[in-house]
Amino acid sequence: MWRQLLEHTDQLGRTMVAVAGTLLAVAVVSFVYGVIRASTGYASTTLPFWITTMICAVLAGALVYGASRRVDQRHR
């Protein structure tokens, strides 16, 4: 899916996908760090990590959706 999306979109769409990939990487790192903090006894301090994870994942999803809509518009 990612390869097809990158092949059929314009430069702005590729940039959107690249930013989405970066946001997903940030979300994964934040999630893992939050799990590590929670498992070492600091569960009360993990809320910022969960919020960061959710915000990054939602923004990445919106960017990928927007890029896929650009592909659909180019094919029409």
Number of C-alpha atoms within 10 A of each C-alpha: 7 9 7 10 19 19 12 17 21 15 10 11 23 17 15 21 24 16 16 23 18 14 22 21 16 16 23 16 15 21 19 15 15 22 16 14 16 15 10 9 9 12 13 9 12 17 12 12 19 18 14 19 22 16 15 22 20 16 15 23 17 14 21 22 16 15 24 22 14 17 19 13 10 11 8 5
